[in-house]
Amino acid sequence: MIIGIDTSDDAGVYRLNESTALIHTVDFFTPVVDDPYYFGQIAAANALSDVYAMGGKPLTAMNIICYPAKDGDLETLARILIGGAEKVQEAGAVIIGGHSVEDREPKYGLAVTGIAHPDRIVANNTARPGNKLILTKALGTGVITTALKANLVSEELLKDVIAQMATLNAKAAEAMMEVGPDACTDITGFGLLGHTFEMAKASNVALTIYSKEVPLIKGVVELASMGLLPGGAHANRCYLADNVSFGPDVPLAVQDLMFDPQTSGGLLISIAPEKADILMDKLLAAGVHQARLIGEVTEGRGGKIEVV
């Protein structure tokens, strides 16, 4: 075993031989959108993301399904599975099976196995002082899906957010591996600050986040200002209270969005400063247009994050 649970990394890694390491991850959740097909796509993209964050290539996936099959609505289940299967196919991987259980509340996701060279695994515990931090997707999906339940999201905004959540991190990962990162993690349920904290603590470094550079979904600040925050955002803020400080000019709504749990969020890449511009150019050329340089790694107490 190369990587286990010690550093709260995105996936486990097992060295098979001198040239091959297997990357193992699993993720599933309840629907975040009403359309079953897009729910399947989003859940699959979210699960596949952990392999990309480790610098790997997805190979196989197994469906994880909790569904009220006794109610007889198997068409909805089929749409979920079709959405997930098409996203796995887009990733160049194959679904080889899965498991299902009867459950009143639908849940769907994947157990994914990927592959990489053992010397090319990208972990979350190797960020170095002086590194720049690049984020590849905008924040705010948790707030948007919460506002959706209150019918406060326009069709245009919902369409854009679904497209973002269903977008694989494949192109971002490919650009990252071409340039050579020092560390990486993907941003999901613990929010931007939760996952940056894991990176900082595991690497025994501190981080500075430039709040004005963090990409945010259009219109999400207004929704956050209305208090439309998921419960996970409050839990993340409480958990990180002793490790995160905010400058006086960071608006409360922007602070909240940094704790917002993300679904199928972007990659947070820690990279040497001389490579940062090269990576940004490659990301933009690959169509990862939301990518921004949002901070830097500094010396200091491991896990300390300052947002300015």
Sequence and secondary structure as in RCSB ss.txt:
>XXXX:A:sequence
MIIGIDTSDDAGVYRLNESTALIHTVDFFTPVVDDPYYFGQIAAANALSDVYAMGGKPLTAMNIICYPAKDGDLE
TLARILIGGAEKVQEAGAVIIGGHSVEDREPKYGLAVTGIAHPDRIVANNTARPGNKLILTKALGTGVITTALKA
NLVSEELLKDVIAQMATLNAKAAEAMMEVGPDACTDITGFGLLGHTFEMAKASNVALTIYSKEVPLIKGVVELAS
MGLLPGGAHANRCYLADNVSFGPDVPLAVQDLMFDPQTSGGLLISIAPEKADILMDKLLAAGVHQARLIGEVTEG
RGGKIEVV
>XXXX:A:secstr
  B STT  SSEEEEEETTEEEEEEEEEE  SSS HHHHHHHHHHHHHHHHHHTT EEEEEEEEEEE GGG  HH
HHHHHHHHHHHHHHHTT EEEEEEEEE SS EEEEEEEEEE GGG   SS   TT EEEE S B HHHHHHHHHT
T S HHHHHHHHHHHTS SHHHHHHHHHH  SEEEE  TTHHHHHHHHHHHHHT EEEE GGGS B TTHHHHHH
TT   HHHHHHHHHHTTTEEE TTS HHHHHHHH   SS  EEEEE HHHHHHHHHHHHHTT TT EEEEEEESS
STT EEE 
